[in-house]
Amino acid sequence: MALLWYTLVVDAHDMAAQARWWAETLDWKIGYEDDEEVVVAPHDATEDPVETLAEWRRQPQELVFVQVEESKTLKNRLHIDLAPHTSQDRDAEIAALLERGATHVDVGQPDDVTWTVLADPEGNEFCVLSSRDR
């Protein structure tokens, strides 16, 4: 048995703002939005029914942002790793994230790591890895 990793759900104080921040960060689209959730999806994600299991398994994951009242109090136990392509300027990508509201975060990482730990505008940690081509 194998299930499809369908979505990653992110709690947010302002789900619409968080969804738009991540959609811009990933160059994705808002796939669905109502009063309960905002879905951020890759541009090639389909909203059409999928007929076969093989097609179903090829569907891309999405992010779903839901409204919560409580505040984040601890380091995330799950986080997203982002990676620039070797043709991209990693430092410029990080600078752009910081200009849009990300912040540097110390989660105990050593100084000589090859990734940078940041947090989105609501404090959810994520990493920008070293540039790569796969």
N, C-alpha and C positions, 0 to 999 in steps of 0.2 A: 504494500500500500504506500502511496506517495501522494501527499496533498500539495496543492499550489500555495506558495507563500503569496498571499493576496494583497495585503496592505500592512503598513506599519502605522499605528494610531499614535498621535501625539496630542497630549493634553495641552491646552492653551487658555490663557486669560482672554486673548483676542484672537479667536480662531481664524477669522478672515485675514487679519494683518499677518499672522504667522504663515498662513497658507500662501499668501502672495509673496512674502519674503522668500520662502522656500521655492516657490514656482520660478521666481526670477533667478535664484541661485542655481537651480538645476536646469534652467531653460525648459521648463515644463509648462503645462497649461492647467487652468482650473477646469477640472473635468466635471464637477458637480458641486453645487452649493445650495444649502437650505439653512434653516434656523438651528439645525442639530449638528451639521458637519460641513466641512469643506474638503473636497477631494482634489489632490494635486496629482497629475498623471503625465507620463511622457507623451509627447505629441503623437506618437504612433499607437497609443492605447486606443482600443476600440470600445465603443459602447454597445456594439451589436452582439447578439447572442453568438456563442462559439459552439460549433456542432460537435467537434471531435475532442477526445481527451488530448491528443497530440497538439491540437491548436490551443486548447485550454492551458496546457503546460508551458506554452511559449508566450503567454500573456505577461506583460511587464508588471512589476509591483507598483503600487501607488502609495502615497502618503495621505492619511486622513487626519484632519485636525478637528478636535472636539472641544467644546467649551467646558472649563472647570473653574470652580471658585477658589480651590485651595492653591497655595503657592508651592513651588518647587523648594524642597528643603535640603536635599542631598544630591551628590553627584549621580548622574544618570547611570543606570546599570546596563544600558544599551545605548549605543550611539552610532551615528552615521559617519563613515569615512568617505571623504571626497578625494578625488585624485585628478590633478591636471594631466593633460597629455604632454609628452616631451616637447611638443611644438608650442606649448603655452608658457607664458612667463608666470611661474608659480608665485613669486613675490607680488606681482601685479594682481593676480587673482585674490590673494590674501588681502592686499590693500583695498581692493574693491569691496570685499566682504566687510572689512572694518568700516569703510565709508558708509555702508548701508546699514550699520548697526550691530555687527558682530563685535565681540570683545575677546581679548586674549584671556585664557583661563589656565591656571595652574592646578592640575589634578595630581601633582606629585611626579610628573614626568621628569626624567633627567635632562640636563641642558643639551646633551649631545644627540638627542633623538632626531630622526629624519622626518618627523611630522610636526605639525603645529596644532595645538589644541585651542579651539575657539568656542564661543557660545553664541547662539542665535539671540535675537533681541529679547527673548523671554528666559534666557539662561540655560537652554539645552545645549550640552556640550556636543561638539563634533570635531573631527580631525581633518586637516588638509594634509594628505600624504605627499611624499616625494613624487615628482613627475614620473610617468610611466607610459608604456605603449601597449600594455595588455592588462 
